[in-house]
């Protein structure tokens, strides 16, 4: 429960950036990136995913960090395969968000918080 509250509080700090993808939309070239920039819901999922990824990366041990980064790159490749299909992109984000949330739960349970 405390983890959910912490994520909510951190998310509030990013409320002003809610419609700003984790990448520069002016430089979006791929179909998936353009679709994310054009869709508020996907854009918000992207911002949340980037936030959770960053929290995970900063709080996990060195050994696990490499696996997290490899997983993120694999996920980005999968996301690119969705092209502009918004349903596919939404499913990809939901899957990754779940993975990152579960990882945070494991970190929270293991760490001295």
C-alpha positions as a Python dict, from the first residue, in 0.01 Angstrom:
ca = {
    (1, 'X'): (0, 0, 0),
    (2, 'X'): (279, 246, 86),
    (3, 'X'): (433, 175, -255),
    (4, 'X'): (110, 277, -430),
    (5, 'X'): (103, 598, -231),
    (6, 'X'): (468, 668, -315),
    (7, 'X'): (407, 612, -686),
    (8, 'X'): (100, 837, -674),
    (9, 'X'): (294, 1114, -502),
    (10, 'X'): (581, 1091, -748),
    (11, 'X'): (332, 1089, -1036),
    (12, 'X'): (178, 1410, -903),
    (13, 'X'): (516, 1575, -941),
    (14, 'X'): (499, 1494, -1309),
    (15, 'X'): (138, 1610, -1358),
    (16, 'X'): (250, 1912, -1556),
    (17, 'X'): (423, 1683, -1803),
    (18, 'X'): (123, 1454, -1848),
    (19, 'X'): (98, 1526, -2218),
    (20, 'X'): (466, 1501, -2294),
    (21, 'X'): (596, 1162, -2405),
    (22, 'X'): (920, 1034, -2258),
    (23, 'X'): (1083, 1119, -2590),
    (24, 'X'): (1081, 1434, -2803),
    (25, 'X'): (766, 1417, -3017),
    (26, 'X'): (915, 1675, -3255),
    (27, 'X'): (1178, 1412, -3342),
    (28, 'X'): (934, 1118, -3367),
    (29, 'X'): (1004, 926, -3687),
    (30, 'X'): (870, 575, -3637),
    (31, 'X'): (501, 493, -3667),
    (32, 'X'): (478, 384, -3302),
    (33, 'X'): (633, 708, -3179),
    (34, 'X'): (400, 922, -3393),
    (35, 'X'): (96, 726, -3271),
    (36, 'X'): (202, 775, -2907),
    (37, 'X'): (248, 1147, -2956),
    (38, 'X'): (-94, 1176, -3125),
    (39, 'X'): (-289, 987, -2857),
    (40, 'X'): (-327, 1131, -2505),
    (41, 'X'): (-388, 792, -2342),
    (42, 'X'): (-81, 633, -2502),
    (43, 'X'): (121, 944, -2424),
    (44, 'X'): (22, 922, -2058),
    (45, 'X'): (107, 550, -2048),
    (46, 'X'): (447, 632, -2197),
    (47, 'X'): (517, 893, -1931),
    (48, 'X'): (409, 653, -1654),
    (49, 'X'): (620, 373, -1801),
    (50, 'X'): (925, 601, -1819),
    (51, 'X'): (872, 707, -1458),
    (52, 'X'): (840, 349, -1331),
    (53, 'X'): (1139, 240, -1539),
    (54, 'X'): (1349, 521, -1392),
    (55, 'X'): (1243, 442, -1035),
    (56, 'X'): (1323, 73, -1090),
    (57, 'X'): (1658, 155, -1244),
    (58, 'X'): (1757, 385, -957),
    (59, 'X'): (1651, 151, -678),
    (60, 'X'): (1761, -193, -790),
    (61, 'X'): (2101, -350, -746),
    (62, 'X'): (2372, -335, -1010),
    (63, 'X'): (2321, -693, -1130),
    (64, 'X'): (1948, -652, -1181),
    (65, 'X'): (1990, -317, -1356),
    (66, 'X'): (2142, -478, -1666),
    (67, 'X'): (1851, -721, -1695),
    (68, 'X'): (1607, -431, -1657),
    (69, 'X'): (1778, -237, -1935),
    (70, 'X'): (1785, -543, -2162),
    (71, 'X'): (1416, -598, -2093),
    (72, 'X'): (1339, -236, -2175),
    (73, 'X'): (1522, -258, -2508),
    (74, 'X'): (1337, -579, -2595),
    (75, 'X'): (1009, -411, -2504),
    (76, 'X'): (1091, -107, -2720),
    (77, 'X'): (1156, -341, -3013),
    (78, 'X'): (822, -513, -2951),
    (79, 'X'): (647, -176, -2924),
    (80, 'X'): (797, -70, -3257),
    (81, 'X'): (643, -382, -3411),
    (82, 'X'): (298, -243, -3328),
    (83, 'X'): (361, 41, -3573),
    (84, 'X'): (60, 279, -3551),
    (85, 'X'): (-183, 16, -3416),
    (86, 'X'): (-310, 188, -3102),
    (87, 'X'): (-470, -125, -2956),
    (88, 'X'): (-141, -311, -2993),
    (89, 'X'): (47, -18, -2837),
    (90, 'X'): (-197, 2, -2545),
    (91, 'X'): (-156, -372, -2478),
    (92, 'X'): (224, -339, -2497),
    (93, 'X'): (219, -53, -2246),
    (94, 'X'): (-19, -235, -2012),
    (95, 'X'): (207, -540, -2018),
    (96, 'X'): (523, -337, -1951),
    (97, 'X'): (359, -128, -1680),
    (98, 'X'): (256, -449, -1504),
    (99, 'X'): (611, -584, -1524),
    (100, 'X'): (759, -263, -1385),
    (101, 'X'): (499, -241, -1107),
    (102, 'X'): (569, -601, -1002),
    (103, 'X'): (941, -525, -1003),
    (104, 'X'): (884, -225, -778),
    (105, 'X'): (681, -441, -540),
    (106, 'X'): (974, -686, -516),
    (107, 'X'): (1219, -402, -456),
    (108, 'X'): (990, -251, -192),
    (109, 'X'): (950, -581, -8),
    (110, 'X'): (1326, -644, -11),
    (111, 'X'): (1450, -295, 72),
    (112, 'X'): (1466, -90, 392),
    (113, 'X'): (1180, 151, 324),
}
